[in-house]
Structure formats: structure tokens, C-alpha cells
Amino acid sequence: MSSSKKTSTITFRLDENTIKRLRNESGHRQVSTNTLVNQALKQFLDWGMYESTVGFVIINKQVFVHVFNKFDEKEIVDVATSVGKDEVKNMALFMNGRIDIRSFLAWFELRMINSAVQVSHIHEDDGFHKYVMKHELGKNWSVYHKTILELIFEEVFNKKIDINIDKTMISFEFFE
């Protein structure tokens, strides 16, 4: 069963070069220009307009990995516990307007996707969820997010979460 969303028509005046670039990119992605513009606007409204407000900064991936890997695991856990957990929780609350398990995970998944992390989410009818995230950000990044997720699930959602990590993967599962 397909659920279609109600649409409306709106007209914008755009610079010819912008239109040309949109058409080229839509052709490259093999989607209509309308679809590309809808995706771009949705990404802006769901994520982009909040980035600077909640304190995100843009940094090159290789620079980030180099700096993050200078810390030992104890320092990473300390940062995740003393600052990271509350910042992540507050960002999700600010951007979603609420902090329940579904809104948090939708936000977290969007955050991962916007951080160039590949996400697989399996949701079964019995309330079982499994997330697998593939990244190229190193073991410390995995440790950081493992610590934050464990703390938020325990303190905010009062749920048990099983997390496995390595230098390129984070997987976690839980029952709703």
C-alpha cells in the first residue's frame, strides 16, 4: 500500500546558472529536477537549517580522524560521558521538539547519513530494531558513539541496548 503525500505547486525565480546546475545534477543522479529540488529542500529543512544553531562545524574527514585518534579510549569515554551525551540529547530535542526513542533514532539516523555514514535499519514486527552503521572514522569515533548511545538508552529511555563496535562499524540492537 503506497501512501502519497499531498503536494502543492510553487514558483521560484532562479538564476539561469543555478537552473543549469540543478538540471545537470538531476541528470547525473538520474532523478527529475523536481525530485532533486524536493530532496534538497527537505534536507535543508530537516537538517541544514539547524547545523550552525546546534553547534555543528564542518571539518575535513581526514583532519577529524587524525585529531580524534590522538586521544586514548579513556579520554574518548570521558568526553562522551561529560559533554557528548548531553549535547547529543539536547541537539535531538532542539531539532525534533521532543525526545522519545523513535524521534531520537530518526534524528540519529539522519545525523549519521549527514556525516557520510552508511546506515542499515532492520525493524521487525515484535519491536526488535537493529542498526548497522559503516563509517571510515576510526575506532575512537565508534567508542564515542557507543558510550553516548549506552548512556542515552539507559538514562533517557530506560532501555537495554546491545552495541558492538570496531574501527569501521557500529551495530546496536534493542527491543522497543
N, C-alpha and C positions, 0 to 999 in steps of 0.2 A: 504494500500500500504506500503510495507516494503522497507526501504532504507538500502541497505547493504553497508558497508564501505569496501574499498579496503584494503586487508591485504597483508603483506609480511612475509616471513619466516626469522628468525634469530636464530642463535645457541649460547647458552651460556654454559660455563663450570661452574658448581656449586658444592659446597661441598656436599658430599653424605648426610650429616645430614640435610642440607638445603632442598635438594630434598625430603627427607623423611618427613620433617615437612610440606613442601608445599603439598605433597600428602595427608598427614593426615588431614590437614586443608581443602583442597578441598573436601575430603570425608565428613568431618564434615559439611561443608556448602552445600553439595550436588551439587557442580559445578565441572567442569573439572579443572584440574591443569592449563591448558592453560587459561581458563577464570579467575581463581584466580590470576594468574600472570599478565594478562592484566589489571585486576581491580587494583592490587597493583601498577603497573607501572603508570596507569592513575592517581590514587590518588596521587602518588608522583609528577608527572609532573604538575597536576592541583593545588596541594596544598602543599604537603610536602616540596618541594624544596624551597618554599618561606617562610616557617614558621619563621625561625630564621632571615631571611633578613628583614622582615617587623616588627619584634619585638615581635612575639608571644613567650610566655613562657608556659611551661607545669606546671600545678598546680593541685593537687588533688581537685576533685569537692567539697568535704565536707569542705576542708580548704577554698576554694574560697568562698563558700556560707557563711561560718562563718565570714570571713573578710568583704565581700561585705555587709552583713546585719548589720554591725556595724555603717554604715552611715545612716543618715536620708534622706528622699526623696529630700529635698532641696539640700543637698550635692551631691547626685547622679545626679540630673539635672544639677548642676553646672559642675561636671566632664564631663558629656556627652556633654554639651554645649561648655566648654572651651577647652577640649582636645579630647574627644571621636569622635565628628563629623568629625573633620579634619583628625584624624588618620584613621578612617574607610574609608573615602573618598579617602585618599592617598593610603591605602593598596589596595583598589579595583582598583584604577588607575594603580598602580605598577604591580599588578598581572594580570590584563586584558589588559593593554596597552591603555585603553580608559575608559571613564566614561559616559556612556549613561544609560538610565533606564534599558534596557534589560541586558547589561553586568553587571551592578551593582547588579541587582536582582539575576542573575545567580551566581555571586560571593557570595552574601549574603546568598543565599540558601545553597551553598557549605560550607560556613563558619558555618552555623547552624548545618548542618549534621556532620561536623568535630568536632563540640562541643557537640555531642551526643544529639542534639535537633531533635525531630521528626517534619518533615515538610510536610504539605499538601498544594498543589498549585492548585487552580482552575482557569483556563483561558477560558474565553468564547469568541466566535467569534466577539462580539461587542467591544472587547478591555477591558472588565472587568477582573480584577485579584483579587483573594482573597487568602491570605496566612494565614494558621493557624499553629502555632508552639507550640509544647508541650515540656516543659522543667521541670527540677527539681532544678532550680537555684534561686528561690525566687522572691518576688515582686520587689526588687531593681533592679534585672537584667532585669526584664520586663520594669521598669521605664526608665532605662538607654537606652535600645534599642528603646523604644517608642520615647524618646526625640531625639535620633540620627536620626531615620527614618523620623520623622516630619521635622527636620531641613534640612536634605539632600533633601527630596522631595520638600520642599519649596524653598530652596536656589539654588539647583543644577538643579532640573528638572522642577521647577515652576509648580508643580502638587499638588493637594489636596489629602491627604491621610487620611483615617478614621482608627484609631487604637484603639483597646480595649485590655486591659491587666488585668491580675490578677497574683497571685503568681506562677502559673504554665503554663500560656498560654499568647501568644501574637497573636492577629489576626489583620490583616490590609487588606484594600481593596482600590482599586482605578481604575480609567479608564485611559487607555493608551492614 
